[in-house]
Amino acid sequence: MKYFIITGATGDLAITKLYPALAEIFAYNKYISDTHFLGAGRKDLSQEEYQQLVHNSLSQFEGEKDFIKDLQYIKIDFDKVETINNFFIRYNIQAGDEIILYMAIPPQAFDSVINTLAKIKNSHPDIVYKLVFEKPFGSDLQSAQALNQKASQHFREEEIYRVDHYLGKETIQNILALRFGNSMFEPLLNNHYVESISIDVWEERGIDKRADYFDKTGIIKDILQNHILQTLALIAMEAPVTMEAEYIRDEKHKLIKSLRAIQNKDVILGQYISSEDKVGYLQEDGVDSNSKTETYVQLTAYIDNLRWEGVPIYISTGKRLSETKAEVRITFKPRFKYFSHIDEGCNPQKNELVISIQPNEEVYYTVNAKFPGKGMCIQPVKLNFTYEESFGQKSQGAYTKLIQDILDADQSLFIRADEIEAAWNYVDILIQADNIKNRKLIHYKAGTEDYKIMNNPDE
């Protein structure tokens, strides 16, 4: 029997992400017969109160909610071994059973949970254990190394699942299928044919009510170090031996290690200021009035390997921009010089492969084609597919996929220890205390378009 335990069962992550994901899983009638799903926390909650909390979290879910009656709440204090022993007794946990602990809790609590569960493992060695860590895993290279070392003292790497929910998105997973499942793309993805790669993750909203978290974190730690570097690794890595977890993670690790050290001239950091109808970052509730936390970063990265030598990778991410979008854009070197002089009205463009992650899940490739009529006038057209149109259904949620993979012991979409340390090592120069203290931030008005930040800084 499997026991999937959500610690922090009444917290924001559980309510906004995990319970809707469970609803999707039960809607597909998967993993029900051999798995108990439980919420755990220090609060005194009756089963009725807990189930009502879960029910309220699913106001936007249109499917059946009968599964809620099977969810149970257990009071556990992970600083006290005896409360977990009581759980083992209550549920008659036996050799061969599986305990999955999803830590939807603040990162500062990870240490105490590891310590307590290690004691439980010593007294119950015949149980299968899985520890699921939400991001952020560490706050810099040193803390990530310390947390990895702590976890590895008691648990094997195959028992540790480090979550980056971006990897659960269907469009991100589809990168490997596009690259290695189609002969038309992979031979072109190198410095002979690719002019540049762009990865943009923009948010129109500000920090909402997350000042306590974001002001200590910033956009580099929140988005660049994890979502963007993981996406880049999938776009640029070499082909794995097979599409299995360890081989995929081997190649991602090698790619991240190949990133050239960041130079000051290649990075710009910004912070949004007030506009007509939006407050500036320093005026957000809970933000230090002298904060130098970055809400925007633009970076030109380079990969020092044979495949990608010399190809610039343009990365930008930020809050309070003009739109919400996340996309990868691969621009190929032009090949239309034979046509460009024929007619001034023609408008040939560079070929681009675009992977749109949000707001629309879409993949398209722009090609130049002859415009109807006389003459050899070529213009760009899109060859595209969307998930809903092509497969007749919407893609499942990222957390739905990740929970399924945890239950199946598939670590392909989870970050290995060496990967996460390589990613922290890459951004560490940007987040060192002395560099933060002395950093110069450009200012941009809330709602500004990305290109205007570059053309008119401090406008």
Helices and strands as residue ranges (DSSP letters): E 2-7, H 12-13, I 14-18, H 19-27, E 35-41, H 47-57, G 66-70, E 72-75, H 81-90, E 98-103, G 107-109, H 110-123, E 128-133, H 141-154, G 157-159, E 160-162, G 165-168, H 170-180, G 186-188, E 194-202, H 211-214, H 218-219, I 220-228, H 229-236, H 245-257, G 264-266, E 267-273, G 281-283, E 296-301, E 313-318, E 325-332, E 352-358, E 362-370, E 378-386, H 387-391, H 398-407, H 417-431, H 433-438, E 442-445, H 450-455
